[in-house]
Amino acid sequence: MEGMDRIFDRASLGAFLRTRRTALQPEDVGLRRGPRRRASGLRREEVAELCTMSADYFARLERGDGPQPSESMVAAIARGLRLTPDERDHLFLLAGYRTAPRDLRSGHVSPGLMRVMDGLTAHAAQIMGPLGETLLQTPAAVALLGDQTRYTGDARSATHRWFTDPDARERYHPDEHDQTGRTNVALLREAVTRGGTGSAAADLADLLLRTSEEFAGLWERHEVGLRWSDIKRLVHPQVGELDLFCQLLLEPDQGQSLLIFTATPGTESHEKLALLTVLGTDQFAAEPK
């Protein structure tokens, strides 16, 4: 593999995974501590589920007799174990890779935001990357906005999809389209200024200038300082229009944000959001593990 130029240190990888697992407590990942729990930290089965892998595979890695995990698998382990960026990079080195590729680094969710997200499983919430990449969604958020984590490549960016994919606008009220487009461009311009030439933001801006006349026109305005409104008007294909509040929690060090969608109790939007929350949870529970 392109990123591999080190020895896969099975023994050290296993020891590192074991210490990280035993350091995590159920409360750290949104689990309840049962009265009969005797294990120090999380069980292997619990970590395996958090990492979306089999318990046997994780156990083999921890014992030091498993096969070398792929880069995407290492990234999943880093997220499941709530590793910090430094711990994530150390994990990649132990697994035989120089470091996490740029797209996997940008997809690593802040442990602080993950801890908050763990307590929001019954709410519509999602974690966004610095260029509008949806990194993680609760089932209710999937029911509300669709699965936004499925995209790859340039399409991972919501800004890219807004200007290149007409379907990206379907769940936003038409009255919001103009302001949403302008805000997308203004925030990207600020990201380009911070990151400079050669940054991921600059690459995205160059791409959109070549592929979207609408983006190019808005880019020429040189607008900055626009921010997302805390009120969202959405149009859902099943339940219709919703007027929602969007609370935003920022993680400045990694440029990530947590979005939480709520509605005023007693309103029609509140009833619709509650329905979508139930549908999203049921759908998630019905999916095969």
N, C-alpha and C positions, 0 to 999 in steps of 0.2 A: 504494500500500500504506500501511497505517496508520502503520508505523514510519518511512516515508521522508519526509524533509523537507530533504535535503541533495543536493548535486550528486554524481553518480556520477563519481568521479575515476579514469578508466580508466588513465591513465599512472602515477599514484602507486600504484594498486592493483597494477598489473603489476610495478612496481619492488619493492614490498614483498613480493609473492609470490616473486619471483626471489631476493631476499636471504634470505628465510626458507628457501627450498628449498635453496640452496647452503650454508646454515649447518648443515643437518641432515646427519648422517653415517649410513651404513647401520646401524651399531651402535645408533644412537639409536632406531631403529624396529624392531629385532629382525631386521634383514637381515644376510646375510653379505657381507663385502667380497670380491668376486672378484679374482683376480690381474690381470685385464685392465682393471680399472676406471680410467678416466682422468678421469671427470667430477668436478668440484668439488661435493661434496655429493651429494644425491640426483638421480636422473634424473627428468624430467618424468613418464615412464610410471610410475615407482614412487610418486611423490606422487599421481598421478591415481588409482592403485589404492587408496592409503590413504584418499583422499577419496571413494571410490566414484563416480567420474565418468570420462568418457572422457579419454584423453590429449590429444586434439585440443582439447577444450573448455578444459582447463587451460592448454594452450599458448596459446590465443587470449587468455585472461585475462592471462597473463603478458606477452604481446606488447602488450597494451593495445588490442586490437581485438575483444574478445569482448563479448557482450551482458551486461547487468546481471544478476548472479546473484541468485537468490531468497534470502530470509533463511535458509531451511533449508540452501541450498547453501553460503552463507557459513559457517554453523555447521559443516557437514561439512568445509570447508576448514580452519577453525580447529582442529578436532580432528585432522585428518590431518597438519597441519603442527606439531602439538604446541605450539600457541601458549599463552602465559600468559594470564590473564584480561585484563591490560592490552593485550596484543597482539591478543587477540580483539576487544576493544571498538574498537581502532584500525582493525582490518580492516572492521568493520561501518560505521564512519564513512566509510572510503574507498569502500565499496560503495554509499554513498548513504543509509544508515540512521542514525537517531539513536544507537541502540545495540542490542545484542541484546535481543529480548523476554525476559521473565522465564523462560519455559519453556525457551528456548534457552540462556540463561545457566546455568540450573540443570543443563542437560544437557551442559555443556562439561566434559570430563574433565580433571582435574589432569594437567599434563605429567609430573610425577613419578610418579604412579600409572601413566600410560600407558607410561613407560619400563620399569617393573617388569612390567606386563601384556604388553609385547612379548616378554618372555622366558619367558612362561608359556603359549604357544600349545598345548603338548602336555599341559596340566593343566586341571583343572576350576577355573576362576577367573572372577570377575566383579567389576565396579566398581559400587558403589551410591552414590546421592545421599543427601542429608541426610534425606529423607522416605521412604527405602526405594525410590527409583526405580532400576531396573536400567539402568545407562547403557551397559554394554558386557559381553559374555560371550565366552569362548572357545568353540569348537565343543564341547569336552567338557562345559562347563557347560550348554550348550543341551541336550545329550543327557541330562544328569543332571536338570536342573530344568525343561526346556522353554524356549522362547524368551520371556524376560521383557522383552525390549526392544520388543516389538510393541505394547504398550499405549499408549493416548493419554489425554489429559485426566486426570481424577482417578484413573483406574485405573492410571496409571503408578506410584502409590504402593503398595508391598506391604502397608502398613498398611490402606489403603483396601480393597484386594482381600480381605484377610483377613476383614474384617467385612461385606463386601457380596457376595462371590462364593464360593459353596461349593467351586467347583473349585480355589480357591487353596490349599486345605488337603489336597488329594489326595496330594501327595508328602511330607507330613509325618506321622510316626507318630502315631496317635490319642493315645498317652500324652503327647505333646509339645504338644497343642493348647492346654490350659489355660495352661501357662507361656508359650507363644508369644504368646497373646492378651494376657496381663498385661504381658509385656515390651514388646510393641508400644505399649500404652497408656501405660506409664510413660515410655518414651523420647519419645513424642509430647508428653506433658505437660511434660517438661523442655525440649523444643524450643519449645513455646509460651511457656514462662517466659523463655527466652532471647530469642525473637523479638518477643514482645509482641503486642498487639492489631493486627490487620491483616497480620500475617506469614502466609506460606504455611502454616506449621504451625497457626496459629490458625484459618485458613480450613478446613483439613482437619479439625481437631477439631470445629468448628461443624457441618460437613457430616455427620460421623459421628454426632454427638449427635442429629441429626435423622433419620438413616436406619437406625441400628443400636441396638436395645435392649441387645444384649450389650455393645457399646462403652460405651453410656451407663452401664450398671451398673458396669463396670470403672472408668470415669472417676470415679465417685462414691467410689471407694476412696482416691483421691489418693495412689496408690503412686508412689514415685520410687526411683531407685537400682538398679532391676533391669537386668541386663545379659544379653546372649546367652551361652548356654553354648558352650564350645569343642567340645562333642560334639553332633553332629547325628544323629538317627535318621530316616532317610528311607525312603519306600516308592516304588519305581520301578515303573511299569506293566509293564515287560519283565523286569527282573532281580530284582525283589522288594526285600526290606529291606536297607538298608546302614547301618552304623554308621561315621560319618566324623568326622574332626577338621576344624575350621574355624579356620584362622589368619586374623587380622584385622590389616590395616595401615591406619592412619588418616592422612588428610590434613586436619589441623585447620582450615587457612585456608579451605577450600572445603566442609568438612563431609562429605567423601567418604570411602569406605572400600573397600579391596580385600579380597575374600574368596577364600581358597584352600582347596579341599576335598581332603583326603588321607585315606588309610586305613593301618592297621597292616600292614606287609608280611607275607605269609604267611597272612593271614586271608581268609575268603570275601568280605568287603567289598572288600578290596584287589583281588581277581580281578574282581569285578563292576565296580568303578570303572575298572579297566584296560580292560575290555570296552567300557564306555560311552565311554571316551576314544578308542578306535579307531573305534567307530561314529560318534562325533561328528566326528572328523577326516575320515573317509571321506565322510560326508554333506556336510560343508562343501566338500570338494574337488570333489564331484559337482555342486554348485550352479552355475548359469550366472553368469558374472561380469557 
